[in-house]
């Protein structure tokens, strides 16, 4: 089948090419496709829902395999059995209908769960619940040689795994997660479709919180907002602590005209409550005053409709960034770096200083500040700005590593950002990863050019 453009491009605008598209509806059909690929020595790339931003699903030649027909979705107490093609929003909805919660909350809930597992995605609730890895209990994985693995949490890798130095961050998704004695399924989570193809997963579900307090809290500047982050980090059952900077607020004002005029930073919070009239609500009134926020102008959700409005507010920002990038005509330039929480303020200072020097007025910063993981988005409007932004992104990646951080926290590196691996790891560590790749895919046919170029 000829490959439609929609299977060759991701949300960043990165484009690939392929000669044929396959959309198997069962493992048996998938195995047939892989057998043909092996016989023809044909590279194959797994294509998810297209919400990624690093080019992982964009083939560099060969065949594309879409997992969109793997649609099993069964929810029971404490777990969900999910096919790789099921969308995150479908899992969230099915869990909610049973009074449960699937905790990982990536910004784009039209993503497929297979892609979430491949990238070890996380999102805004990772502050409390962590990344996808923590919520996967079992996997079915098809290897390039036709082997089908059924893996459960607690099963060790059946070969010696080298130790790779890991960053001191709460989130990490850059290269293979390698650790002696590690669970076998953890080898495939975050491997970006380069070691095997996930067909099905068993996910952990949690009891849904009965009551939530959600707020958008405005500040007159970064200093007060950062002080609030540190003061609030230890609040019990706080599950979201997100940051929006002044240029981001300016971008959002086009859609939300009730953003306070004097607001130059904002924090988004969400906390689980025991009951609707919890004393925790009164505690927030004191916190807002103590931190010097714009307490009277800040927003708090009293109803489900208010919470939905806040969700749209949070998700509108990446949409507006993508719209701006498309209008300007240049590929999206954004960071996914994270640092240890104690380096949070220093990393943000470095970001702001270098961006103001190199590209003033051409960037926004927002994201998961509770995990010391905010996203820079550079919005170039010329080739010269694009080139400067590209060089600056590499420089800032090096700064994140210098501070003990990671060059990839939740999106993976794909093809667009694979060069950053050399900043994160030594030559020996990278060779250890390639040895694992060769063990599972000696012909380098699966996910070609994602993470590593075949050598």
C-alpha positions in Angstrom: 0.0 0.0 0.0 1.3 3.5 -0.8 2.1 5.4 2.3 -0.1 8.5 3.0 1.7 11.6 4.2 -0.1 11.3 7.6 2.1 8.3 8.4 5.3 10.0 7.5 5.1 13.2 9.6 5.0 13.9 13.3 3.7 16.9 15.3 7.0 18.7 15.0 6.7 18.8 11.2 9.5 16.3 10.7 8.9 14.2 7.6 10.2 10.8 6.5 9.7 8.5 3.5 8.8 4.9 3.0 7.8 2.6 0.1 4.9 0.7 1.7 2.5 0.8 4.6 1.2 -2.2 6.6 -1.5 -2.1 9.2 -1.7 -5.6 10.7 -4.8 -6.4 12.8 -3.2 -9.3 14.8 0.1 -10.6 16.0 0.0 -13.3 13.4 -0.3 -10.6 10.6 2.5 -8.6 12.2 4.7 -11.7 12.2 4.0 -12.2 8.5 5.1 -8.6 7.8 8.3 -9.0 9.8 9.1 -12.3 8.1 8.8 -10.6 4.7 11.0 -7.7 5.9 13.7 -10.1 7.2 13.7 -12.0 3.9 14.0 -8.7 1.9 16.4 -7.1 4.5 13.9 -4.3 4.5 13.9 -1.7 7.3 10.6 -1.3 9.2 9.5 1.7 11.3 6.5 1.5 13.7 4.2 4.4 13.3 2.1 5.6 16.3 -0.6 8.2 16.4 1.8 11.0 15.1 1.8 13.1 18.3 5.6 12.7 18.8 8.0 15.6 18.2 11.4 13.9 17.7 10.8 12.0 14.4 10.8 8.5 15.8 7.7 7.4 13.8 9.0 9.0 10.6 10.6 6.3 8.4 14.0 6.8 6.7 13.1 4.4 3.9 11.7 0.9 4.0 8.3 0.0 5.3 5.9 1.6 7.8 3.9 -0.6 10.2 0.9 1.1 11.9 -0.4 -0.5 15.1 -3.7 1.4 14.9 -5.8 -1.9 14.6 -4.5 -3.3 17.9 -7.6 -2.1 19.7 -8.2 -4.3 22.7 -9.3 -2.4 25.8 -10.5 -4.2 28.9 -10.8 -2.6 32.2 -11.1 -4.4 35.5 -10.3 -3.4 39.2 -6.7 -2.2 39.3 -5.7 -2.9 35.8 -6.4 -2.4 32.1 -5.4 -4.7 29.2 -4.7 -2.4 26.3 -3.7 -2.8 22.6 -0.9 -0.7 21.3 -3.2 1.3 19.1 -5.6 2.4 21.8 -5.5 6.2 22.4 -4.6 7.6 25.8 -7.9 9.5 26.0 -9.8 6.2 25.5 -7.9 4.6 28.4 -8.5 7.7 30.6 -12.3 7.6 29.7 -12.7 3.9 30.3 -10.8 4.1 33.6 -12.9 7.1 34.7 -16.2 5.2 33.9 -15.1 2.5 36.3 -14.1 5.0 39.1 -10.4 4.6 38.4 -7.5 6.6 37.1 -4.7 5.9 34.6 -2.2 8.3 36.2 0.3 9.2 33.4 -1.0 12.4 31.7 1.0 13.5 28.7 -0.2 16.8 27.2 -1.5 15.2 24.0 -4.1 12.6 25.0 -4.7 11.6 21.3 -1.4 9.7 21.5 -1.4 5.9 21.3 -0.4 3.9 24.3 2.2 2.1 22.2 3.9 5.4 21.6 3.7 6.4 25.2 5.4 3.2 26.2 8.0 3.6 23.5 8.9 7.1 24.8 8.3 6.4 28.5 6.0 9.4 28.4 4.9 11.2 31.6 3.2 14.6 31.6 1.8 17.0 34.2 0.8 14.4 36.9 4.3 12.9 36.9 5.1 15.2 39.9 3.1 12.7 42.0 2.7 9.6 39.9 5.9 9.3 37.9 6.3 8.2 34.3 4.7 5.5 32.2 7.3 2.9 33.3 5.9 3.0 36.9 2.4 2.0 35.6 3.2 -0.9 33.2 2.7 -4.3 34.8 3.1 -6.5 31.7 3.9 -6.3 28.0 3.6 -8.4 24.9 6.5 -7.7 22.6 7.3 -9.0 19.1 11.0 -9.1 18.2 12.4 -8.6 14.8 13.3 -12.3 14.5 9.6 -13.3 15.1 9.9 -14.2 18.8 7.0 -13.1 20.9 7.7 -12.2 24.5 5.2 -12.2 27.4 6.8 -10.2 30.1 5.6 -9.4 33.6 6.9 -6.9 36.2 9.6 -8.7 38.3 11.1 -10.8 35.6 14.8 -10.2 35.2 16.6 -9.7 31.9 18.0 -13.1 30.9 21.5 -11.8 30.0 24.1 -9.6 31.6 23.2 -6.0 31.3 25.9 -3.3 31.7 25.5 -0.5 34.2 24.9 2.9 32.6 25.2 6.1 34.6 21.8 7.6 35.2 21.0 11.2 35.9 19.8 12.4 39.3 16.5 13.5 37.9 12.9 12.4 38.6 12.3 11.7 34.9 14.5 10.3 32.2 13.9 9.1 28.6 17.2 9.3 26.7 18.7 6.1 25.3 18.3 2.6 26.8 17.6 2.3 30.5 20.3 -0.3 31.5 20.9 -1.6 34.9 22.1 -5.0 36.2 19.2 -7.1 37.4 16.6 -4.8 35.8 13.2 -6.0 34.9 13.1 -7.4 31.3 10.1 -5.3 30.3 11.9 -2.1 31.4 14.4 -2.7 28.6 11.6 -2.1 26.0 9.9 0.9 27.8 11.6 4.0 26.5 13.5 2.2 23.8 11.6 4.1 21.1 10.6 1.1 19.0 14.2 0.0 18.3 14.3 -3.3 20.2 10.9 -4.8 19.7 7.3 -3.9 18.9 4.9 -3.7 21.8 1.5 -5.1 20.8 -0.3 -5.1 24.1 0.2 -3.9 27.7 -1.3 -4.4 31.1 -1.5 -1.1 32.9 -2.0 -0.3 36.5 -5.1 1.7 37.4 -5.6 3.6 40.6 -8.7 4.6 42.5 -9.9 7.9 41.1 -9.5 10.9 43.5 -13.0 11.7 44.9 -12.2 15.4 45.1 -9.6 17.7 43.4 -8.6 21.2 44.0 -7.3 22.8 40.8 -5.8 26.3 40.4 -4.0 28.7 38.1 -2.1 31.0 40.4 -0.6 34.2 39.0 2.5 36.1 40.1 4.0 39.4 39.1 7.4 37.8 38.3 9.5 34.7 38.3 11.2 35.2 41.6 7.9 34.9 43.6 6.8 31.9 41.4 10.1 30.0 42.0 9.9 30.7 45.7 6.4 29.2 45.7 7.6 26.1 43.9 10.1 25.4 46.6 7.6 26.2 49.4 4.9 24.0 47.9 6.9 21.0 46.7 6.3 19.0 49.8 2.5 19.5 50.0 0.8 16.2 50.6 -1.1 14.7 47.6 -0.1 17.6 45.3 -0.2 15.9 41.9 0.6 18.8 39.6 3.0 21.7 39.8 3.4 23.4 36.4 5.0 26.7 35.3 4.1 29.3 32.6 6.4 32.2 31.9 5.6 35.8 30.8 6.0 35.3 27.0 3.7 32.2 27.3 1.1 34.2 29.1 1.3 36.8 26.4 0.7 34.1 23.8 -2.3 32.8 25.8 -3.9 36.2 26.1 -5.2 35.9 22.6 -7.5 33.1 23.8 -8.0 33.9 27.5 -8.6 37.7 27.9 -9.2 37.3 31.7 -5.5 36.6 32.4 -4.5 39.4 34.8 -2.7 42.2 33.0 0.0 42.4 35.7 0.7 38.6 35.7 4.2 37.8 34.5 4.3 34.1 35.6 1.8 31.4 36.6 1.8 28.1 38.4 -0.8 25.4 37.8 -1.6 23.2 40.7 -3.8 20.2 41.4 -4.2 18.5 44.8 -6.3 15.5 45.8 -8.6 16.2 48.7 -10.4 13.9 51.2 -13.6 15.9 51.0 -15.0 18.9 49.1 -14.9 21.1 52.2 -11.4 20.1 53.2 -9.2 22.3 55.4 -6.7 22.1 52.6 -8.7 24.7 50.7 -8.3 27.2 53.5 -4.6 26.4 53.6 -4.2 27.5 50.0 -5.6 31.0 50.9 -2.8 31.4 53.4 -0.2 30.0 50.9 -1.2 32.5 48.2 -0.7 35.4 50.6 2.6 34.1 52.0 4.1 33.8 48.5 3.0 37.2 47.3 0.9 35.8 44.5 -1.9 37.7 42.8 -4.3 35.9 45.1 -7.5 37.8 44.3 -6.9 37.4 40.5 -5.9 33.8 40.6 -8.3 31.1 39.4 -9.6 28.0 41.3 -11.9 25.4 40.0 -15.1 24.9 41.9 -16.8 22.6 39.4 -15.9 19.9 36.8 -16.6 22.5 34.1 -14.0 24.8 35.7 -11.5 22.0 35.7 -12.1 21.3 32.1 -11.5 25.0 31.3 -8.2 24.8 33.2 -7.2 21.7 31.2 -7.9 23.6 28.0 -5.9 26.5 29.3 -2.9 24.2 30.0 -3.2 22.4 26.6 -3.7 25.6 24.6 -0.1 26.7 25.1 1.6 23.8 23.1 -1.2 24.2 20.5 -0.4 27.9 20.1 3.3 27.2 19.9 2.7 24.7 17.1 0.5 27.2 15.3 3.2 29.8 15.6 5.9 27.4 14.3 3.8 26.4 11.3 3.0 30.0 10.5 6.7 30.9 10.7 7.6 28.0 8.4 10.4 26.4 10.4 10.6 23.2 12.3 9.8 23.3 16.0 12.8 23.7 18.3 12.0 22.6 21.8 13.9 21.2 24.7 13.1 18.1 26.9 15.9 18.6 29.4 15.5 18.0 33.1 17.9 18.6 36.0 17.9 17.5 39.7 15.3 19.4 41.6 17.9 21.3 43.6 19.2 22.7 40.3 15.8 23.9 39.2 16.4 27.7 39.7 19.9 27.6 38.3 18.8 25.9 35.1 15.9 28.3 34.6 18.4 31.2 35.1 20.7 29.8 32.5 17.8 29.3 30.0 16.6 32.9 30.5 20.0 34.5 30.3 21.1 32.7 27.1 17.7 33.0 25.4 17.5 36.7 26.1 21.0 37.2 24.7 20.5 35.1 21.6 16.8 35.2 20.7 14.9 37.8 22.7 11.2 37.7 22.0 11.5 34.4 20.1 10.9 31.9 22.9 8.5 30.7 25.6 9.2 28.5 28.6 6.6 26.3 30.3 6.1 22.9 31.8 6.8 20.5 34.7 8.7 22.7 37.1 7.8 20.4 40.0 10.2 17.9 38.4 12.7 20.6 37.4 11.7 19.8 33.8 10.5 22.8 31.9 10.3 23.0 28.1 12.0 25.7 26.1 10.2 26.4 22.8 12.1 28.6 20.3 10.0 30.2 17.6 12.3 31.3 14.8 11.0 33.4 12.0 14.2 33.3 9.7 16.9 30.8 8.8 19.4 32.8 10.8 17.3 32.5 13.9 16.7 28.9 13.3 20.4 28.2 13.0 21.1 30.2 16.2 18.4 28.3 18.0 19.7 24.9 16.9 23.2 25.7 18.2 21.7 27.1 21.4 19.7 24.0 22.1 22.9 21.9 22.0 24.6 24.3 24.3 21.8 24.2 26.8 21.6 20.4 26.7 25.3 20.4 27.7 24.4 22.8 30.6 21.6 20.4 31.8 24.1 17.5 31.8 26.7 19.5 33.6 24.1 20.1 36.4 23.5 16.3 36.7 20.5 16.3 34.4 19.2 14.5 31.3 18.9 15.6 27.6 15.6 13.7 27.3 13.0 13.5 30.1 9.7 12.4 28.5 9.7 12.6 24.7 12.6 10.4 23.7 15.2 11.5 21.2 14.1 9.8 18.0 16.0 11.0 14.9 15.9 14.7 15.4 17.7 14.7 18.8 19.8 11.5 18.7 23.0 13.6 18.5 22.4 14.6 22.2 23.2 11.1 23.4 26.9 12.0 23.0 26.5 14.7 25.5 24.8 12.4 28.0 26.9 9.2 27.8 30.5 8.1 27.3 31.7 6.3 24.2 31.7 3.0 26.2 28.2 3.6 27.5 26.9 4.2 23.9 28.7 1.1 22.7 26.9 -0.9 25.5 23.6 0.4 24.2 24.5 -0.6 20.6 25.5 -4.1 21.8 21.9 -4.4 23.2 20.5 -3.2 19.9 22.6 -5.8 18.0 21.4 -8.6 20.3 17.7 -8.0 19.4 18.2 -6.6 15.9 21.5 -7.6 14.3 20.6 -6.3 10.9 19.5 -2.9 12.3 16.2 -3.2 10.5 13.8 -2.0 13.3 13.4 1.7 13.8 16.4 2.5 11.6 18.1 5.8 12.4 16.1 6.3 15.6 18.6 6.8 18.5 21.4 5.2 16.5 22.7 5.2 13.0 23.4 1.7 11.8 27.1 0.8 11.8 
